[in-house]
């Protein structure tokens, strides 16, 4: 399944990569990002200014983004250090451009352990998946993100979330 589950976002259609301990950006997506002016080969990917470590975004019983309770679907990555970084999908520097997963880390060759979309509603984590057209992580990499989620307080999850402790 992996990246092919929903195909809701640009580039998510098609099979995921074989399971690996880390993933690089797919070559076809790098080419598209260069063509679209998102990736400058000499400089790498710019960093999305909304990129936030999930653990740092928790205030009390909710997840916050830009001083307000997070609400919506956000891109996320688990970086090589094991941090879950999430951010807004819209490109804050240029609304006509995308803000793909590699921009959550930035750099010339950003690698991740897992990537996808995180659904947060009124500050509560509802769901997480592996929908990333740039990395196409295998669904078997999802435990990397789930390990981080299981370390968070139960109060930051929606009542029906599988990570909310009873």
N, C-alpha and C positions, 0 to 999 in steps of 0.2 A: 504494500500500500504506500506508505511514506508520502512523498510529495504528490502522488497522483490522486490522493483521496478526494480533494475538492476541485482543484483547478480553478479556484475563484480568483486567483491573483495572477498577474502576468508572469508567464514562465513556469507555473506550477504543474502544468500538464505533463504527463509522461512518467516513466518509471523512476523510482528513487535509485540512488547509487547503492552498490553493495555496502553492507555494514562495515564501518571503519571507526577507529578511535578518534579521528578528526577528519574534517572535510574542508576542501578548498572550493573556491568559486568555480562553477562549471565554465568551461572555455567559451561556450556559445553565449553565455550571459556576460562574460567579460567583454567579448566583442561587441555585444549590443550596448553595454554601458559606455564603451569608448565611443561608439558611433553616436550615442545620445548625449555625449558630453558630461556624463556622470563620473566616469573614471578617466583620469589623466595618467597614462602609463608611467611617466617620470615621477609623479607625486603619489600616486595611489588613490584610494578612495578617500574622500573627505569624511570627517566624522560627523554624524548626525548630532546636532547640538541638543536634541531631546534624549539622547541615549542615557539611560539611567540604570544603575544597578538595582535590581528588584528589592534587595534587602534594605537599601538606603531609601527606597520610596515608601516604605511602610511607616506610617505615623498613627499610633494608637491601633485602631482596629480596621484600618483601610490602607489601600495602596493609592498614592497620590502621583499626579503628573502636573507640572506647572502650577503648583499650589492648590489644585482642586482634586477631588476624588477622581481617579482615573475611570474613564467610561468609554468603552469601545474596543475594537480589535487593534492590537499593536504588534509590530514585528518584534521578535526576540531572538537572541542567540545565547548559547552557553559557550563562553570563551574558553581558551585553553587553560585558564587558571581555575575554571569551574564556577565562574560568576554568571548569573542569568541577567543579561542586559536587555532592556526593552526600550522601545521608542516609537514615536509617531511615524506613520507610513508616509505622510506628506513631506516633501522636501522643503524644509523651512527657508532655505536660501533662494529657491526658485520654484514656485508652485506649479510650473509647467513641467518640472522634472520629477522623476520617481525618487524615492529614498529607500533603496533596497537593503536587504539584510547586511551586506558587507559594510555599509556605512555606520552600523552600530558599533563597529570596532575601528574602522578606518585603516589606512595603510595600504601597502602594495600587494600583500598576499594574506589577507585576513583569514585565519582558519578557525573553525568552530567544532565543538563536540556535538552540537545539536542546534537546530534552528527551526523556526516556524512562526506561528501566530499564537498570541495569548489573548484571551477574551476576558476583559475586566468590566464588570457592570457595577456602577455606583460604588467603586472602590473595592469590590470583592472579586477575587479571582474565580472565574467560572469554568474555564477550560483552556487547554493548551494542545497544540498539534505540531506536526512536522511539515507544514505547508511552506516550503521555501524553494522557489524556482532557481535561486542562485546557488544553493548548496545541495538541494535534493537529498537531504539526509534520509537514511534508512529508518524506518519506524522503530527498529531495534535500538536506536540511539535515544529514544524518548526517556528512558530511565535516567539519563544524565540530567534532564530538566526536572523529572519527578523527584529525584534525590534532593534537589534544592527546595522544591515545593514542600516536601515532607518535613523540612527543617523549620518551616515558617509557622507562626502562631495560627491556630485553627480559626481565629476570629477574622482573618483576612480572606477567607474563602466563602463563596456563596453556599447557602445551606445544602444545596444538592450536589456540590462539588465532591468528587471522590477523595479529595485530599483533606477535607474537613474532618477532624477527629471527632468522634461521637462523644 
